[in-house]
């Protein structure tokens, strides 16, 4: 048997390919809704796109791994951008809060932008 990996990031995550890392080596660049089969008994799987990434997940043969976007990270990012863009109409302090939110979201997203769901 093998390990099946599917990218299901939807429209928000479909802008560019995701690097699929198996045991810390990039084996495939996945497009949206693309699948890849890993021929191994056990493997450590991770997803990476620019500075966005996921936590490593240990999987075994017969598992199906689905790569999805972490909705909380996406929500934090959108809220922070709205604060930056519309903060000028309210108060300059809102812009600063938004910028801090964007930076915090980027730091958080280095290992939490993608979720690896194992079935």
N, C-alpha and C positions, 0 to 999 in steps of 0.2 A: 504494500500500500504506500501511499504518498501523502504529502501535505499540500493542500490546495489553498492558495492565497488569492483573494479577490479584492479589487479596489472598488469601493462604493461610496465615493465622496460627494457625489451629486454635483449640482451646478456650481456651488461655491468653491469646490475644490478641484474643478476640472480644468483650470487654467494651464497647468503644466504637469509634466510627468512626476511621479513619485519614485524615488530610488528605494527599491526593496533590498534590505540588507539581511543576509542570512549568515549567521556566525561572523558578523562584522565585515562581510564582504558584499559589495553591491553585485547582485546577480541579475537584476532586471529593472528597467525603468517602466513602470506601469502607467498606462493611460486610464482614463475613467472607464469603469466597468470591465477592465481587462483582468484576466485570470492568469495565474502562473502556478505550475506544479513543481514542488520541491521533492526530489527523490532522496529522502533521508528518513532514518528512524526517529531521530530527535533533532531539533534545530532551535536556535534563538533567532527570532524574527524581529525586525525593526523597520520603520518607515521614515523617510527623510525627504523634505522638499525645501530647498534653500536653507533658511535657518529654522524652519518649522520641523518638528519631529515627533516621535512617539517613544514611549518607554519600550524597552526590550521585553519580549514575551517568549517564554519557553513553550514549544509545541511538540507534539508527537505525531507519529504516522496516523493517518485517518482523520486528523483534525482539519477543519476548514477555518481559515482566518479571514476575517472581513476587515478591511481598512476603512474607517469612517472618520469624519471630522468630529472633533470634540465640540459639541454645541455650546458649552459654557465658555470655552476659549473664544469661539466665534462671536458670541454675544458680548463678552467683555471688549473685544476688539471694535465691534461696531459701535457700542456705547461710547467708547473712548474717542473714536473718530467723530462722532456726532458732537460730542462736547468740544472738541477742537474746532470743528467747522462752524458751529453756531454759537460758540462761547463769546465771540465778539459782540453779538447782539445783546448778551446778558451782562457779562462782566469778564474782565481779563483773567480773574482768578479761575474761572471755569475753563479757560484755555489751558492754564497751567495744570489743573486737575486732569484734563483730557490728555495732555502730553505725558503726565506721569502714568496715567492709565494705559496709554499706548506702549510706553516702555515696559511697564509691568507685564502687560499681555505678551509682548515679544519674549521677555525672559521666561515667562510661564510656558509659552508655546514651544520653546526649544525641545521640550520632552513631553508635551501634552496636547499639541495641536491635533494629532491623530490618535484615534482609539483603535486598538487591535482587539476585536471580539473573536473569541475562539469558540467554535461550536463542536 
